[in-house]
Amino acid sequence: MFQLEHPWWLLVLPLPLLAWWLLPPYGERTRAIRVPFFDELARATGQTPARGAVVLRGNWLRRILAPLCWVLVVFALAGPQWLEPPVERTESARDLLLALDLSGSMATQDFVDAQGRRTDRLTAVKGVVGDFIQRRGTDRIGLIVFGTHAFPQTSLTLDHAAVRELLDELRVSMAGPQTAIGDAIGMAVKMTGHSKQRDRVLILLTDGNDTASRLPPEKAAAIAREHHIVIHTIGIGDPHATGEDRVDLDALRHIAQVTGGHSYRGENREQLAGIYALLDRMTPGKVKHSIYRPKVKLYYYPLGAALLLMVAYHLLMLGLRAPLARRREAPAAATDASAG
């Protein structure tokens, strides 16, 4: 579609015509030769002296090109442009972080896979989380792993295939044998620190209690709330175990409540899959659509046409003046020759 970016410039189109009508003609005084016997000469010829002026003679080509060039220049100032078809861009409106516990207790084989075989907790979790990631097509997803230390396995990205590949590479105790829940929450705050999304969700899964964090989980949860991060917690360990293997469901419930999230308990693979399916329904995908229409500026076409017309006119006038000058010089030369 064609349009003018600054159409109000067209209001100046009649400006030369108004100036021609309303302003007095341009006058310029020039020196002249004084003739002492001017009065006698006027009486002898029967002429009556009067104020006079020299009016420059124009030509039909200039009368056509001058208005045309003015119209082209004003049209260029109006900003002609061509609008391309709209381009729709889809952006994620949510940051979704998945924090997975890789402490030594995740090697416990108390889960059963789809074929009925016993498997360790981490393998079962990776299968369920992988299916969950596949369903979250519009979210920016980041993966945090924690044990004795917490670190980002993937930054926030829409490349979910890469997230799933890095999820498959996770191994028990690769982040240390202990559990640092508070540090994992702190890592989520750090990863979303420069994000422009107001909707931020952290799903934290662990099978133990915090034994290694430098930042207490309660303090980390309060900081996460200040940064608008909602934390959903999932506990899959044994709450009746002792030491490192005991999952602290009360602490996980408190973390979720402080940030406005929910806390769940998963005892087997089916329950775990049901929890992630519930979270998938609770946090539906959010997408921002922005429409951009590419603009092609066209002002240089009328501006270039006006410039070419003016240059061509002046070159034409120079070409016509040279023969006229030679014609004037020819009689003068003939008179000089005859006089000689």
Summary of the structure (lengths in Angstrom):
residues: 340
radius of gyration: 43.2
end to end distance: 75.1
largest distance: 137.9
contacts: 974
relative contact order: 0.14
helix: 46%
strand: 20%
